[in-house]
Amino acid sequence: EVQLVQSGAEVKKPGESLRISCKGSGYSFTSYWISWVRQMPGKGLEWMGRIDPSDSYTNYSPSFQGHVTISADKSISTAYLQWSSLKASDTAMYYCARHRMGGDPTLIFDYWGQGTLVTVSS
Amino acid sequence: EIVLTQSPGTLSLSPGERATLSCRASQSVSSSYLAWYQQKPGQAPRLLIYGASSRATGIPDRFSGSGSGTDFTLTISRLEPEDFAVYYCQQYGSFGTFGQGTKVEIK
């Protein structure tokens, strides 16, 4: 069974750093791209960026470029999303999602993590 | 950036009725790179349709997608109780952008 299991909820202060994780299982982790998607409270979905876990090649939505970093450790089948300096506006639910076709960067997502709620407040 | 506008914002219907959801793009979506997702409260989104009209694995045939260019439609032929949720369209031809969602609620 394909599963993406994300790390737990986080409460941080503005200016702090954070890394959240997404562990894949039940499939070949290096064969499928992973994306991260943001959902702000009561709002819609926003694609942030994607990574090819086989070589850690990434690209980002222009809206998120320079604000977050996506990485992966294929030895432990885990993708990461990190911030170096959080802002209150980063408060949101963050989902990782697996791309539908192996080896294909096309942004169709067939499996999703359960989400990680990040709250940034002083 | 392609902007997707979904209508209506909320659709109030009864179980058994037909639901028709619209998604309009600000410019043509290449190769019908249009998907639909369902999201229930407290849950992650679920892929329903990709390529404008192809059902994802395990999706019941009461869900169907159609359209091309700038106008796309998701139809639920007969609403089941579990279909009341928020639906998002997404274009994936140029990066990936989502519509703002349509809530299908019980009338």
Contacts between the chains, C-beta under 8 A, distances in Angstrom:
chain1	res1	chain2	res2	distance
A	35	B	96	7.6
A	37	B	45	7.9
A	44	B	88	6.4
A	44	B	98	5.5
A	44	B	99	7.1
A	44	B	100	5.0
A	44	B	101	5.1
A	45	B	37	7.6
A	45	B	39	8.0
A	45	B	45	6.6
A	45	B	88	5.8
A	45	B	90	7.4
A	45	B	98	4.3
A	46	B	98	6.9
A	47	B	95	6.5
A	47	B	96	3.8
A	47	B	97	7.0
A	47	B	98	7.3
A	61	B	95	5.6
A	61	B	96	7.5
A	62	B	1	7.7
A	62	B	95	7.7
A	95	B	44	5.6
A	95	B	45	7.5
A	97	B	44	7.9
A	97	B	45	8.0
A	100	B	47	7.2
A	100	B	50	6.9
A	100	B	56	7.8
A	106	B	33	7.6
A	106	B	92	5.9
A	107	B	90	7.4
A	107	B	92	3.8
A	107	B	95	7.3
A	107	B	96	3.8
A	108	B	35	5.6
A	108	B	47	6.8
A	108	B	50	4.8
A	108	B	92	6.0
A	109	B	37	7.9
A	109	B	45	7.5
A	109	B	47	6.1
A	110	B	47	5.2
A	110	B	56	6.4
A	110	B	57	7.3
A	112	B	44	3.7
A	112	B	45	6.0
A	112	B	46	7.5
A	113	B	44	6.6
A	114	B	44	6.1
A	115	B	44	5.8
